[in-house]
Amino acid sequence: MGKKPPSPAYVLGVGLTKFVKPRGKIDYTELGFEAGIKALLDAQINYDDVDQGVACYCYGDSTCGQRVFYQFGMTKIPIYNVNNNCSTGSTGLHMARQAVAHGAAECVMVVGFEKMFPGSLQGSFQDRTDPIGTTVEMMKQTRGVTNAPGTAQMFGNAGREYMEKYGAEIKDFAEIARVNHAHSAKNPYSQFRDVYTLEQVLESPMLHEPLTKLQCCPTSDGGAAAIIVSEAFLAARPHLRSQAVLIAGQCMATDAASLFDRSSISLMGFDMSKHAAKTALDEAGVSASDVKVCELHDCFSANEMITLDALGLCEPGKAHEMVRKGDITYGGRCVVNPSGGLISKGHPLGATGIAQCAELVWQLRGWADNRLVKGAKVALQHNLGLGGAVVCTVYKRADGASNEDVSTAGDVGYNPAVEARGFTREQVNRVRSRRSRSEWALGDTEKKVAARF
């Protein structure tokens, strides 16, 4: 039997915290609460409308999700805790879409949050097999090992292979980072908003050629949330259709056997990215040439380079030419990472995929008016985790229109795409559960969040 075609699923609301450097000052309960309240306000619903919850995080004990969601209400709904490395957030979105599209829920709330440790990524357990140990061992056998952070070596090696095979140069990778840093200057949620010249990117400390420090994403604390709803749920609220964004195509994929074909590019999940992108685009009935705005997983500039290729945004082996032509920024072929990407916006693992979704929702609504990709009707998202998993998602406006500039947006009194503000006690009261809330579960979280604004 063939698969049953999915029913439509929409992103109705999104919310973000600012992404910040990990200093141990903000707890995950605050990050999840802030993002979740903002998403509920954006969707103009109450937590009692939510049928299921999905919590996305990598660094935390089991049931951190319940600890966050109980702050909104204790309504006995199923709450899932998801950990899928750097693709955790979009894995949660995939789960929500599956539940809605196949009739298991009418409204699913996805909240991603991460309270990280400073410095490069480290494994949590030293007394058991590393799940990416086979990947690391293949890198050792094919390219050797340096003192650089492990992920910088792996993705940097993929960049080296792209140079060897296709003629990319070190400055091409630096240009990717320069563009992303330039984009982030207009994103109020970005961890870094400084703009750099190409020379400054190239002259920053070399970690693992071709990657300098300014071409590598930071660790970050942050939260993001999204509300995914069915056609029936949206039809009951017709006044919200203009802000709803259709998940037109989506694919979650894992690695092919080519992962271990001794290619440094393959080792970074190139084939699963290629498969997921094609499958999602096909489901949406569009091609890569229709995509004018894209949020992709630029944990390092080298990964953006190979991913431009994997997603079909350029001809095979021509990603560096796309970069040189200015085709990854405004005025070019496709604006890639208008948010600033992981490199500059930051990378709180569990929140990243949902933050990418939020940026593309704001773009298609026309709310991101200080960085709008005008005329975009199709948006593409790519979120990758080594180990491995990737989710590619194609978004379209629910009303079929293209985006337009707007001066005001939503029901919160300001435009959240261009201003990172807090919320009032009245707004929190409006969206927390009316039928089953617990002040004990909320504790002092609301006060702590309010104190930051």
C-alpha positions as CSV (number, residue, x, y, z in Angstrom):
1,M,0.0,0.0,0.0
2,G,1.2,3.5,-0.8
3,K,1.5,6.2,1.8
4,K,-1.6,8.3,2.6
5,P,-1.1,11.8,1.3
6,P,-0.8,14.2,4.3
7,S,-3.5,16.8,5.0
8,P,-2.4,20.4,5.1
9,A,-0.5,21.7,8.1
10,Y,0.3,25.3,8.8
11,V,2.6,27.3,11.0
12,L,0.3,29.7,12.7
13,G,2.5,31.3,15.3
14,V,6.2,31.6,16.1
15,G,8.2,33.1,18.9
16,L,11.9,33.7,19.7
17,T,14.2,34.8,22.5
18,K,17.4,36.7,21.8
19,F,20.3,34.3,21.3
20,V,23.1,35.0,23.7
21,K,26.5,33.8,24.8
22,P,26.3,31.0,27.4
23,R,27.1,32.5,30.8
24,G,24.9,30.4,33.0
25,K,22.6,33.4,33.8
26,I,19.4,32.3,32.0
27,D,17.8,28.9,32.7
28,Y,16.1,26.7,30.1
29,T,12.8,27.2,31.9
30,E,12.9,30.9,31.1
31,L,14.0,30.4,27.5
32,G,11.2,28.0,26.8
33,F,8.6,30.1,28.6
34,E,9.5,33.3,26.7
35,A,9.5,31.7,23.3
36,G,6.3,29.7,24.0
37,I,4.3,32.7,25.3
38,K,5.4,34.7,22.2
39,A,4.3,31.9,19.9
40,L,0.9,31.6,21.6
41,L,0.4,35.3,21.3
42,D,1.4,35.3,17.7
43,A,-1.0,32.5,16.9
44,Q,-3.7,34.3,18.9
45,I,-4.7,31.1,20.8
46,N,-4.8,29.9,24.3
47,Y,-2.7,26.9,25.6
48,D,-6.0,25.1,26.1
49,D,-6.2,24.8,22.3
50,V,-3.0,22.8,22.1
51,D,-3.4,19.0,21.7
52,Q,0.2,17.9,21.9
53,G,3.6,19.4,22.9
54,V,7.1,18.7,21.5
55,A,10.1,19.9,23.5
56,C,13.4,20.1,21.7
57,Y,16.8,20.2,23.5
58,C,20.1,18.4,23.6
59,Y,21.6,19.4,26.9
60,G,19.3,18.6,29.8
61,D,17.8,15.8,31.8
62,S,14.8,13.8,30.7
63,T,11.4,15.5,30.9
64,C,12.8,19.1,30.7
65,G,10.0,19.5,28.2
66,Q,7.3,18.9,30.9
67,R,9.1,21.3,33.2
68,V,8.8,24.0,30.4
69,F,5.3,23.2,29.2
70,Y,3.7,22.9,32.7
71,Q,4.4,26.7,33.0
72,F,1.8,27.2,30.2
73,G,-0.7,24.8,31.8
74,M,-1.1,21.3,33.1
75,T,-3.8,20.0,30.7
76,K,-2.7,16.3,30.5
77,I,-1.7,16.5,26.8
78,P,1.1,14.3,25.5
79,I,4.5,16.0,25.6
80,Y,7.4,14.5,23.7
81,N,11.1,15.2,24.5
82,V,13.3,15.3,21.4
83,N,17.1,15.1,21.0
84,N,18.5,14.7,17.5
85,N,21.7,16.7,17.6
86,C,21.7,19.9,15.7
87,S,18.6,19.0,13.8
88,T,16.6,18.7,17.0
89,G,14.4,21.7,16.5
90,S,13.3,20.8,13.0
91,T,12.8,17.2,14.0
92,G,10.2,18.5,16.5
93,L,8.6,20.5,13.6
94,H,8.5,17.3,11.6
95,M,6.8,15.4,14.4
96,A,4.3,18.2,14.8
97,R,3.5,18.2,11.1
98,Q,3.2,14.4,11.0
99,A,0.7,14.5,13.9
100,V,-1.4,17.3,12.3
101,A,-1.2,16.0,8.7
102,H,-2.3,12.5,9.7
103,G,-5.1,13.4,12.1
104,A,-3.6,12.8,15.5
105,A,-3.9,16.4,16.5
106,E,-5.4,19.7,15.4
107,C,-2.8,21.9,17.1
108,V,0.7,21.1,18.2
109,M,3.1,23.4,20.1
110,V,6.8,22.9,19.5
111,V,9.3,24.6,21.9
112,G,13.0,24.4,21.5
113,F,15.5,25.6,24.1
114,E,19.1,25.2,24.9
115,K,21.3,26.2,27.9
116,M,24.8,25.4,26.6
117,F,28.3,25.3,28.0
118,P,30.9,27.8,26.7
119,G,33.4,26.6,24.2
120,S,33.3,24.0,21.5
121,L,30.8,21.1,21.6
122,Q,31.6,18.2,23.8
123,G,30.0,14.8,24.4
124,S,28.0,14.4,27.6
125,F,29.1,10.8,28.4
126,Q,32.6,9.5,28.5
127,D,31.8,5.9,29.6
128,R,30.0,4.7,26.5
129,T,30.3,4.5,22.7
130,D,30.2,7.9,20.9
131,P,27.3,7.8,18.4
132,I,29.4,9.7,15.8
133,G,32.6,7.7,16.6
134,T,32.5,5.9,13.3
135,T,32.4,9.3,11.6
136,V,35.3,10.6,13.6
137,E,37.3,7.4,12.9
138,M,36.7,7.8,9.1
139,M,38.0,11.4,9.3
140,K,41.1,10.2,11.1
141,Q,41.8,7.6,8.5
142,T,41.2,9.9,5.5
143,R,42.4,13.3,6.7
144,G,44.2,12.9,10.0
145,V,43.6,14.8,13.2
146,T,44.7,18.2,14.4
147,N,44.2,20.2,17.7
148,A,41.3,22.1,16.3
149,P,37.8,21.4,17.6
150,G,36.5,18.2,16.1
151,T,33.5,19.6,14.3
152,A,35.7,22.4,12.7
153,Q,38.0,19.6,11.4
154,M,35.2,17.6,9.9
155,F,33.4,20.4,8.2
156,G,36.7,22.1,7.3
157,N,37.8,18.9,5.6
158,A,34.6,19.0,3.5
159,G,35.6,22.5,2.5
160,R,39.1,21.3,1.6
161,E,37.7,18.6,-0.6
162,Y,35.4,21.1,-2.3
163,M,38.5,23.2,-3.1
164,E,40.3,20.2,-4.4
165,K,37.5,18.9,-6.6
166,Y,35.9,22.1,-7.9
167,G,38.3,25.0,-7.5
168,A,36.8,26.9,-4.6
169,E,39.3,29.2,-2.8
170,I,39.7,30.2,0.8
171,K,38.3,33.6,0.1
172,D,35.0,32.0,-1.1
173,F,34.4,30.5,2.3
174,A,35.2,33.8,4.0
175,E,32.8,35.6,1.7
176,I,30.0,33.3,2.9
177,A,30.7,34.3,6.5
178,R,31.0,38.0,5.6
179,V,27.5,37.8,4.0
180,N,26.0,36.1,7.0
181,H,27.5,38.6,9.4
182,A,26.1,41.4,7.3
183,H,22.6,39.9,7.3
184,S,22.6,39.5,11.1
185,A,23.0,43.2,11.6
186,K,19.3,43.6,10.9
187,N,18.1,40.7,13.0
188,P,17.3,41.8,16.6
189,Y,17.6,38.3,17.9
190,S,21.1,37.6,16.7
191,Q,23.9,36.8,19.1
192,F,26.3,38.8,16.9
193,R,25.4,41.9,14.9
194,D,28.8,43.2,14.0
195,V,29.6,43.6,10.3
196,Y,33.0,42.6,9.0
197,T,35.0,43.1,5.8
198,L,36.2,40.1,3.8
199,E,39.8,40.9,5.0
200,Q,38.7,40.9,8.6
201,V,37.1,37.5,8.2
202,L,40.2,36.1,6.5
203,E,42.5,37.6,9.1
204,S,40.6,36.2,12.1
205,P,42.4,33.3,13.8
206,M,42.7,30.2,11.6
207,L,41.1,27.1,13.3
208,H,41.3,24.5,10.5
209,E,41.9,25.7,6.9
210,P,39.8,27.1,5.2
211,L,37.9,28.0,8.4
212,T,38.8,31.1,10.4
213,K,37.1,31.9,13.7
214,L,34.6,34.3,12.1
215,Q,33.4,31.4,9.8
216,C,32.4,29.2,12.7
217,C,29.1,29.4,14.7
218,P,29.2,30.0,18.4
219,T,27.6,28.1,21.2
220,S,24.5,29.9,22.4
221,D,21.7,30.0,24.9
222,G,18.3,30.6,23.3
223,G,14.7,29.5,22.7
224,A,12.2,29.3,19.8
225,A,8.7,28.1,19.5
226,A,6.1,27.4,16.8
227,I,2.4,26.5,16.6
228,I,1.5,23.9,13.9
229,V,-2.2,23.6,13.1
230,S,-4.6,21.7,10.8
231,E,-6.8,23.1,8.0
232,A,-9.9,22.6,10.2
233,F,-8.2,24.6,13.0
234,L,-7.3,27.4,10.6
235,A,-10.7,27.4,8.9
236,A,-12.3,28.0,12.2
237,R,-10.2,31.2,12.5
238,P,-10.4,32.7,9.0
239,H,-9.0,36.1,10.1
240,L,-5.6,34.4,10.7
241,R,-5.2,32.8,7.2
242,S,-3.1,35.7,5.9
243,Q,-0.5,35.1,8.6
244,A,-0.6,31.3,8.3
245,V,2.3,29.6,6.4
246,L,1.7,26.3,4.7
247,I,4.3,23.5,5.2
248,A,4.1,22.6,1.5
249,G,6.7,19.9,1.5
250,Q,8.9,18.3,4.1
251,C,11.4,15.4,4.4
252,M,13.4,14.1,7.3
253,A,16.2,11.8,6.2
254,T,19.1,9.9,7.7
255,D,22.4,8.9,6.2
256,A,23.0,6.7,3.2
257,A,25.9,4.1,3.1
258,S,27.8,6.7,1.1
259,L,28.5,8.4,4.4
260,F,31.6,6.1,4.7
261,D,32.8,6.3,1.1
262,R,35.9,8.1,2.3
263,S,34.8,11.4,0.9
264,S,35.0,14.3,3.4
265,I,31.9,15.9,1.8
266,S,29.9,12.7,2.0
267,L,31.0,12.3,5.7
268,M,29.1,15.5,6.5
269,G,25.7,14.1,5.3
270,F,25.7,15.5,1.8
271,D,23.6,12.7,0.3
272,M,20.9,12.9,3.0
273,S,20.7,16.6,2.5
274,K,20.4,16.2,-1.2
275,H,17.7,13.5,-0.8
276,A,15.7,15.5,1.8
277,A,15.7,18.7,-0.3
278,K,14.6,17.0,-3.5
279,T,11.8,15.1,-1.7
280,A,10.5,18.2,0.0
281,L,10.6,20.3,-3.1
282,D,8.9,17.5,-5.1
283,E,6.1,17.3,-2.5
284,A,5.6,21.0,-2.7
285,G,5.5,20.9,-6.5
286,V,8.3,23.4,-6.9
287,S,12.0,23.3,-8.0
288,A,15.1,24.8,-6.4
289,S,14.9,27.5,-9.0
290,D,11.7,28.7,-7.4
291,V,13.3,29.3,-4.0
292,K,14.2,33.0,-3.5
293,V,14.9,32.8,0.3
294,C,16.5,30.0,2.2
295,E,17.7,29.3,5.8
296,L,20.3,26.6,5.7
297,H,22.6,25.0,8.3
298,D,25.7,27.1,8.2
299,C,27.4,25.8,11.3
300,F,30.6,26.5,9.4
301,S,31.0,28.4,6.1
302,A,32.2,25.1,4.6
303,N,28.9,23.5,5.3
304,E,27.0,26.3,3.6
305,M,29.2,25.8,0.6
306,I,28.5,22.1,0.2
307,T,24.8,22.6,1.1
308,L,24.2,25.1,-1.6
309,D,25.2,22.3,-3.9
310,A,23.2,19.6,-2.1
311,L,20.0,21.7,-2.1
312,G,20.2,22.3,-5.9
313,L,20.5,26.0,-5.5
314,C,23.5,25.9,-7.9
315,E,24.8,23.5,-10.5
316,P,26.8,20.6,-9.1
317,G,30.3,21.8,-8.1
318,K,29.4,25.5,-8.7
319,A,28.6,26.7,-5.2
320,H,31.7,28.9,-5.1
321,E,30.7,30.5,-8.4
322,M,27.3,31.3,-6.9
323,V,29.1,32.9,-3.9
324,R,31.4,35.0,-6.2
325,K,28.5,36.3,-8.2
326,G,26.7,37.6,-5.1
327,D,23.9,35.1,-5.6
328,I,23.5,34.3,-1.9
329,T,22.5,37.8,-0.8
330,Y,20.1,40.6,-1.7
331,G,20.0,41.3,-5.4
332,G,21.2,37.9,-6.3
333,R,19.8,34.5,-7.2
334,C,18.6,33.5,-3.7
335,V,19.0,35.2,-0.3
336,V,20.6,32.6,2.0
337,N,20.3,33.0,5.7
338,P,18.7,36.5,5.9
339,S,18.6,35.9,9.7
340,G,22.4,35.8,9.8
341,G,22.5,32.1,10.0
342,L,24.1,30.0,12.7
343,I,27.4,31.7,12.1
344,S,26.2,35.1,13.3
345,K,22.7,34.6,14.7
346,G,23.9,31.8,17.0
347,H,23.3,28.1,17.4
348,P,21.4,26.9,20.5
349,L,21.0,23.4,19.2
350,G,17.4,22.6,20.2
351,A,16.1,26.0,19.1
352,T,18.0,26.4,15.8
353,G,15.6,24.6,13.5
354,I,12.6,26.4,14.9
355,A,14.4,29.8,14.7
356,Q,15.0,29.1,11.0
357,C,11.3,28.4,10.6
358,A,10.4,31.7,12.4
359,E,12.6,33.7,10.0
360,L,11.0,32.1,6.9
361,V,7.5,32.6,8.3
362,W,8.3,36.3,8.9
363,Q,9.7,36.5,5.4
364,L,6.6,35.0,3.7
365,R,4.3,37.1,5.8
366,G,6.1,40.2,4.8
367,W,6.8,41.1,8.4
368,A,10.6,41.1,8.2
369,D,10.4,44.5,6.5
370,N,14.0,45.6,7.4
371,R,15.5,42.6,5.6
372,L,12.6,41.4,3.4
373,V,13.3,39.2,0.3
374,K,10.6,40.9,-1.8
375,G,8.4,38.8,-3.9
376,A,9.3,35.5,-2.3
377,K,6.5,32.9,-2.6
378,V,8.5,29.8,-1.7
379,A,11.0,29.4,1.2
380,L,13.3,26.5,1.9
381,Q,14.7,25.4,5.2
382,H,17.6,23.0,5.9
383,N,18.6,21.8,9.3
384,L,21.4,19.1,9.8
385,G,22.7,17.0,12.6
386,L,25.7,14.8,12.5
387,G,25.0,11.2,13.5
388,G,22.8,11.8,11.5
389,A,19.6,13.5,10.6
390,V,18.5,16.3,8.3
391,V,15.1,18.0,7.8
392,C,14.3,20.0,4.7
393,T,11.0,22.0,4.7
394,V,9.4,24.0,1.9
395,Y,7.0,26.8,3.0
396,K,4.4,28.8,1.2
397,R,1.9,31.4,2.3
398,A,-1.5,29.8,3.1
399,D,-3.4,32.4,1.0
400,G,-1.1,31.9,-2.0
401,A,0.0,35.6,-2.2
402,S,3.6,36.9,-2.3
403,N,4.9,38.8,0.6
404,E,4.6,42.6,1.0
405,D,6.1,45.2,3.2
406,V,4.1,46.0,6.3
407,S,4.6,48.6,9.0
408,T,2.7,46.8,11.7
409,A,2.2,43.1,12.3
410,G,0.3,40.7,14.6
411,D,-1.7,41.2,17.8
412,V,1.1,42.0,20.2
413,G,1.4,45.8,19.6
414,Y,4.7,45.6,17.7
415,N,6.4,43.7,14.9
416,P,8.3,40.8,16.4
417,A,10.2,40.2,13.2
418,V,12.1,43.5,13.7
419,E,11.9,44.1,17.4
420,A,12.9,41.8,20.2
421,R,10.6,42.8,23.1
422,G,9.0,41.2,26.1
423,F,5.3,40.9,27.0
424,T,2.9,42.1,29.7
425,R,1.4,40.2,32.5
426,E,-2.0,40.6,30.8
427,Q,-0.7,39.0,27.7
428,V,0.8,36.1,29.7
429,N,-2.6,35.6,31.4
430,R,-4.4,35.7,28.1
431,V,-2.5,32.7,26.6
432,R,-1.8,30.5,29.6
433,S,-4.3,27.7,30.3
434,R,-7.6,28.9,31.6
435,R,-8.9,25.5,32.7
436,S,-5.8,24.0,34.3
437,R,-2.8,26.3,35.3
438,S,-0.4,26.0,38.2
439,E,1.3,28.9,39.8
440,W,3.6,26.4,41.6
441,A,4.7,25.1,38.2
442,L,5.3,28.6,36.9
443,G,7.3,29.7,40.0
444,D,9.3,32.9,39.5
445,T,9.9,32.2,35.8
446,E,7.6,35.0,34.5
447,K,9.3,37.5,36.8
448,K,12.8,36.5,35.7
449,V,11.8,36.8,32.0
450,A,10.1,40.2,32.6
451,A,13.2,41.5,34.4
452,R,15.3,41.1,31.2
453,F,13.1,43.6,29.3
